Amino acid sequence: VMTTLVRLPPLLAALLAATGVILIGLDALVARHVLSDPAYSVMASHGRPFGALYLLLALVLVVPRKGELYRVAGTGLVAAVAANGLFSLTLWPAYDFTPVSHLVAKAQRENRPVASLESNDGQYAFLGRLTKPVEQLHSTRALQKWSDRHADGLVIVYPKRLSQADHAQAIYTQPFRGISLAVWPAAALAKALPQEDL
C-alpha cells in the first residue's frame, strides 16, 4: 500500500500537467483546425484559466512535503470540482433543453403546432410541461408538406452547422450535442430548405 501511495502523486501530477497543457493549447489547436468540433472552440474560450489551475495542482503534488495523502485527496477534489466547472461553463448549454422547451410550450399555449425533424425523444415534454406531443417528421419532403398545412407552426431542426439563414430567420438556436438546434417558423423554413444542411 505504501509503495502505491509513493507512486501516486507523480502519476497524478503528470496527468494534471498534461491536462493543463492541453487546455492552455486548446485555442491554438482550434485555430489551426486540428480540432474542428464546435464543443472544442467553446471549451477553448475557458481553457487557459482552467489549464493554469491544473498546472498549479500538478505543482502541489510534485513539491515534496508532509501530508501526502491529504495533498493527493485535496488535489483530486479540486481537480474534480474544476472539471465540473469547465463542463458547466462550456458543454452544459448543449444539453440544456429548458429554453427550447419553454418556447415549445408557449407555442402550444398559443395553439401553434410544433414539429421536429428527425430527432424527438420526448426531451421537450417534461421541461415544457407539454400537453400535446411534438409531431415527428422523418424527411424534408414530409417537412415541406407539414409546413404547407401549418404555415403558422414551428419546426425544430438539427443542422450540422448553423447557416446564415439559421442566424437570420430561426427564432431560436443553440449548440446541441456536437451539432446545432434551430427553431424556425414553418413557412420560412419551407422557403429556406434548399440552403439548409440538415
N, C-alpha and C positions, 0 to 999 in steps of 0.2 A: 504494500500500500504506500509506503514512504517513497519508494523509487518512482512510482506513478505520479505522486504529488510533486516530486522534484522535476519530472519531465513536463508536467502540465503547463506551468507558466510560460516556458519558451515556445511551446506549440501554440498556445492561445495567443501569445504576443505576436507570433508570426502570422496567424490568421487575422488578428485585428489590424496589424500593419498592412497586410495585403488588401484587406477591405478598405482601409483608409486611402491607400494609394489609388485603388480603382475608383473610389468615389471622387477623389480630387481630380483624377484624369478623365472622368466621365464626360465632361463637356467637350474636351478635345476629341474624344472618340466619336461623339455625336457630330461634332463639326466636320470631321473627316469622313463621315458616313460609314465608319466601321460598324457602328450600331445605328440602325435606322428605325427601330420601333419607337413610336411616339412616347411610350412609357419611359424610355431612357432619356429623352430630351426633357421631360418633366422632372425626372429624378435628378438630372444634371443641374437643374436650377438650384437645388439644395445640396448638391453633392459635396462642395468644398467644406462648409462648416461641419457636416457630419464626418467627412473624411478626416478632418483635423482632430475631431473628438476621438475617433478610432485610433489615430496615431498616438494621441496622448494616453489613451488607455493601454496601448501596447507598451509605451514607455514606462508606465506604472508597473507593469509586470516584469520588465527587463531589469530595472534597477533593483539590486538585491537589498532586501530589508526583512525585518522580522514580520511575523504575522502573515505568512504566505497564503495560508488558507483563506484568511479574511480578504486579502488582496484579490485572490482569484474569484472568490464569491462576489465581492463588491464590483469588480471589473465586469464580471459576467452579467450582473444585474444592470449596471449602467449601459452596457452594450445592448442588452435585450430591450431596454426602455428606449434607447436611441433608435434601434431598428424599427420599433413600433412607431416612433415619432416620424421617421423618414417615410414609412409606409402611409401613415395617416396624412402627411402633408402632400405626398406625391401620387400615390397609387389609389388611395381610397376613393377619390372622386369618380373613378371609372367604374366603381362598384356600388355607388350610392344612387339608388333609384328614387329617392324621396322627391326631388324636384319634378321629374318627369311623371311620377305617379300622381302628384298633386295637379299637374297640368291636365292629365287624362281625366282625373276625377272632375275637375272644373268643366271640361268639355262635356262630360256625360251629364252633369247637372244642367248644362245649357242645351241638352238634347242634341248634341252634335255627335254623330257616330265616329268611332275611332277604330282604326285597323292597324295591324302590324305586319310588315313584310318579312317573311321567313321566321324570325325568332320571336316567339311569345310563349314563355314558360310560366305564365301567370305571375311574373315578377312585379307587375304593377297593381295587382288586385288587392293585396293585403295593405301595402303602404298607402294606396289611394282610397282604400275602403270602397272599391268599385261595386256598383250594384248590377252592372252588366259586364259580360266578358268582352275583352278586346278581340275583335274579329281577326283571324289569322289568314293572311294571303300568302300563296306559295309561288307566285310568278309575277313578273312585271305585266304580263297580259291580264292576269286576274286583278292586279293593282289598277291598271288602266280602266277596266270595266267597273270596278268598285268606285273609283274616283268619278266616273261618269254618272253613276247613280247617287253618289253622296258628295256633291260639289262643296258642301259646307263642312264636310268631315275633316278629320285629322288623320295623317298616316305617319306611323313610326317606321323609319328605315334605318339600316345599319350599314352605311357606306364604309368601304375600306379606308378611304381618306375623304375628308371634307372638301367639297369642291367650292368654287366661287359662288355657285348657285345656292349651295347649302348655307354659306355665310350670309348671302344676301336675302334669301327667301324663307328659309326654315325659321320657325318661331322659337325653336329651342335646339341647341346642340350640346353635346358633352362627349368626352372620351368614354369609350365603352370596351373594356376587356381587350385592348390591343387594336380595336378598330374605333369607330365612332357611332354615335346615335344622333339622329336628327328627327325632329317632329315638324312635319310640313302640313300646310293647308292642302287638302286633296287636289283641288283644281290646279294649284301652282305646281305641285309635284307631277301631275299628269303632263303638263306642258314641258317640264324640265327633264323628263325621264331620259331622253337621248344623251344628256350631259352627265347623268349620274353613274357612278361606278359602284353598283350595288351587287 
